[in-house]
Amino acid sequence: MNIRNYPAGGKSHSACPSSSIRLSGPTRLSVPIHQSVPTGLSSHRRRCRGLSLVEILISLAIAALLLIATATAFNAALTSYKANHDMAMASVSARNSMHQMCSLMRSAWNDPEVATINVNGDGTECSFTDASDRDIIYRYDADLDQMQINLDGAVDWYVLMENIVPIEEGEQIFTSSPPQAGDFEVGTVGRVEIRFKVNQCDVSRPVSMAVVPRNVVYAQ
């Protein structure tokens, strides 16, 4: 800092900086001010410089992980939906077939002197004569996991249900029992029970129904 004294009314022959602080009076104080870039402007430029290559790669890696997780969750949900849909359709088909079987068994002959409902020893076949005098046999094929039907002793067997197995290994599909009360002829069937489970896409669902024949002949 230089302080110079000039005579009153005099003029200085030295160059005066363009930026100075001047005091009125016989004494003038000239202080140079150094010009610099404002701090706010410098930080603003640093903020606007963009992303580096490392930051871009990290962002892409995070986005890829999120996409993989989303795709995995979507695939799991789609697989679960398909399995549930297939199982629901198989269960509906099995129940419809069961209703048909039970309807025919209810109207079957149940007179030991004429015809009655017969279940074989291992519980894989159930035969009877329906109200229309048709001989009907339902058979469970353990090798094919199918429920088959035969009408009037025909050569061909028709597939009624597929992908069915016993609920427990070795358990019978068909079981019959005599009437619990009342005076009936010996050999009269009081109840027939059908039990199995449907397998579809590694999912199993049990299905069971009981039939009480209506055509019952009382002992005289």
Residue pairs with C-beta under 8 A, 6 or more apart in sequence:
1 29
1 31
2 30
3 27
3 29
4 12
4 14
4 28
4 30
5 26
5 27
6 12
6 26
6 28
7 26
8 26
12 28
16 30
17 30
17 32
19 32
19 33
19 35
20 30
20 31
20 32
20 33
21 29
21 30
21 31
21 33
22 28
22 29
22 30
23 29
51 59
82 201
83 200
83 201
83 202
83 203
84 203
86 200
86 201
87 198
87 200
87 201
87 203
87 205
90 163
90 198
90 200
90 205
91 198
91 205
91 207
93 161
94 161
94 164
94 198
94 207
95 207
97 147
97 160
97 161
98 194
98 207
98 209
99 209
101 138
101 160
101 194
101 209
101 211
102 194
102 209
102 211
104 128
104 130
104 136
105 117
105 126
105 128
105 192
105 211
105 213
106 211
106 212
106 213
106 214
107 130
107 131
107 214
107 215
108 115
108 116
108 117
108 128
108 129
108 130
108 131
108 136
108 213
108 215
109 115
109 116
109 128
109 129
109 130
109 131
109 215
110 116
110 117
110 188
110 189
110 213
110 214
110 215
110 216
110 217
111 185
111 188
111 215
111 217
112 185
112 186
112 187
112 188
112 217
113 185
113 217
115 128
115 129
116 128
116 187
116 188
116 189
117 126
117 127
117 128
117 176
117 189
117 192
117 213
118 126
118 127
118 128
118 176
119 125
119 126
119 174
119 175
119 176
119 192
120 126
120 174
122 172
123 171
123 172
123 173
123 174
123 175
124 139
124 140
124 142
124 172
124 173
124 174
125 137
125 138
125 139
125 140
125 174
126 137
126 138
126 174
126 176
126 192
126 194
127 135
127 136
127 137
127 138
128 136
129 135
129 136
130 136
131 215
134 151
134 152
135 151
135 152
135 153
136 149
136 150
136 151
137 149
137 150
138 147
138 148
138 149
138 160
138 174
139 147
139 148
139 149
139 150
139 157
140 146
140 147
140 148
140 164
140 173
140 174
140 196
141 147
141 148
144 162
145 162
145 163
145 164
145 165
145 199
146 159
146 160
146 161
146 162
146 164
147 159
147 160
147 161
147 162
147 164
147 173
147 196
148 157
148 158
148 159
148 160
149 157
149 158
149 160
150 156
150 157
150 158
151 158
161 198
163 198
163 199
163 200
164 196
164 197
164 198
164 199
164 207
165 196
165 197
165 199
166 172
166 173
166 195
166 196
166 197
167 195
167 196
167 197
167 206
167 208
171 195
172 195
173 194
173 195
173 196
174 192
174 193
174 194
175 192
175 193
175 195
176 189
176 191
176 192
176 193
177 189
177 190
177 191
177 193
178 184
178 188
178 189
178 190
179 188
179 190
179 191
179 216
180 190
182 218
183 218
183 219
184 190
184 216
184 217
184 218
184 219
185 217
185 218
185 219
188 216
188 217
189 213
190 212
190 213
190 216
191 210
191 211
191 212
192 210
192 211
192 213
193 208
193 209
193 210
193 211
194 208
194 209
194 210
194 211
195 206
195 207
195 208
196 206
196 207
196 208
197 204
197 205
197 206
197 207
198 204
198 205
198 207
